[in-house]
Amino acid sequence: MKPTKRKIILPILIFAICIVYTNSLLSQTSADYHWYVNANGGATQAFCDVQEKNNHISKLKSETGFGYGVRFGRYISPLFTAHLQFLKASFKGQKESHDFKFKSNLMEYELGATVNFSNLFFGKNPDRLFYFYGTTGFGMIFFRSEAENISTGNLVNDFGYTKDAERKKDNRESSFVIPLGIGVNFKLADEWRINMESVLRFSGTDKIDAVESGSHNDAYYYTSLGISYNFGKKKSKEIIVIPPEIVEVPEESFTDEYVNLIYKIPRDLKSYDKFEMRCEIHKGRIDGKGELTQILPIGFNILDTVIGNARMDFKNYTLNLYWDELPKDSVFEVAYTVQLNRIFGNLPLTSILYLDKTSKDYKFKTVVFIDRRQPEDELAVQDTDATQQSEAELAAKKIEFRVQVRARFNAGIPLQKLANRYHLREEIKENYNGKWYRYSIGSFQSYDEAKDYRTKIIGEHAVRDAFIVAFMNGNRLDSLSELKEIAPEFYPQKTKFIETGTIYRVQILALLKNSIMPEILKDIYNIDEEVNEEVYNNWRKYTVGKFTSRKNAKKIQEEMINIGIIDAFIVVYKKGERIFYNGQ
């Protein structure tokens, strides 16, 4: 086989392999058609050593040739197409200052690709009347050229001809080209398109103008108008009619089933109330596995440890119920006991029901209104069991703070398993009380030391639910508030910020004898601002932002109200200490 023929067949072979490969990978494409063929023709201009002008407009008169070509392409996706193109083109140019002119012609074989910019940047739209695209690829050219004097017409140099007396045999030069261009495609009808395209080809030779000079290889433009025909449209699946005696029973469909969740929450709820939360679930004939996730308002504490026939998990005010097999009734109820903290206002409640048979999430939202108790009612729920003890007894008490990392009801956890899970090297201590197994680490003489350690293990070991607990003489206290009576010198003091001047913050939550990580608050309410935690006796108060003007704080307050924290209010600090609490 001759070298020239090899060069022609090689790109064709590569293209064929690519078409087969993409066809096997993409048996279904987003395009309406699989293939297209395009015929095009237009103007050619060479950018080389022998030229008078170097821009398109000035070249039109004496340095513009003609070309035509065909393109065969494959739609790969709404963004990409691959194509094989053949181009036949002629070029001419002159340089009067050197008494030179040239003419040449070439054949180009190109393996290329196009990118649909309109679909890329503005999304797929099959009804779009036109779209812009970019094109590139790799090709081979086979050319011949000759240069002569303008004044005499004598031949100066040539390439691509057999060196014999008659100079009639074609022995074309060859080189690679890399095309780079843009175009626009207009829709005429369902199968027909018109395109305008301008592509600059960078060649690997300096002989297209029959003169080798300078340090740059020759390049050429082909600006064309073409028409395309799309074919190979996707076929719809053939409907096979099965005789009644062998008709298969289709798989049961639940698409028309009515799925709903109805909240049954008592009215006239107040802070610190205990009530029964009931949810009526409508699922129709749907059976199999199911999962209910309820994101409860902060301050809703579930007292029950078993809910119906479901497996239960409650953490960070999120309740998860799992059914390996849903109840058979088309309507069933979930009920559990809730104890409220000191919370009030319109509080969001979200439920997400997942049904395995439909593979869908069903989301339900509501708002629970909690009325605020009067201060005298709040005092009634505070602990009064602590008794007065003598100074000798107080002196004999040993107070210790630890960080609790995990708890489990009615079943212990192997300490080594817990250590491996959180990558803990410190000693893990187990405390058992009332069927609860609680696990804590560290031993600190002050609350602040324990608080710093809790922050460390949250950041380094991802123990997101860690919180501080107190022990007296090795016995775990139910809450830190007990220290106020039995060892007030160890009770956490009021938080004071290290800052000067007047600062404004927005309070979004206060919890009595309870706490929540600021990071969890940010996740629940999707808050971008920093959330601060402050200690006030039995209370944990959470504020957002740090502003030097009330006007800026007012903007954040409005943002918090808009996301559902309707009781957000502004508090004022002077020299790091809170001095104003919404007039209370």
ABEGO torsion letter per residue (X at the ends): XBAAAAAAAAAAAAAAAAAAAAAAABABBABABABBBBBBBEBBBBBBABBABABAAAAAAAABBBBBBBBBBBBABAABBBBBBBBBBBBBBBBAAAGBBBBBBBBBBBBBBBBBAAAAAAEBBAABABBBBBBBEBBBBBBBBBBBBAAAGBBABBBGBBBBAAGABBBBBBBBBBBBBBBBBBBABAABBBBBBBBBBBBABAAAAGBBBEABBBBBBBBBBBBBBBBGBBBBBBBBBBBAAABBBBBBBAAABBBBBBBBBBBGBBBGBBBBBBBBBBAEABBEBBBBBBBBBBGBBBABABBEABBBBBBGGBBBBBBABBBABABBBBBBBBBBBBBBEBBBBBBBBBBAAAGBBBBBBBBBBBBBBBAAAAAAABBAABBBBBAAAAAABBBBBBBBABBBBGBBBBAAAAAAAAGBABBBBBBBBGGBBBBBBEBBABAAAAAAAAAAAAAAAGBAABBBBBBBGGBBBABAAAAAAABAAABBBBBBBBBBEBBBBBBABBBBGBBBBAAAAAAAAGBABBBBBBBBEABBBBBBEBBABAAAAAAAAAAAAAAGBAABBBBBBBGGBBABBGGX
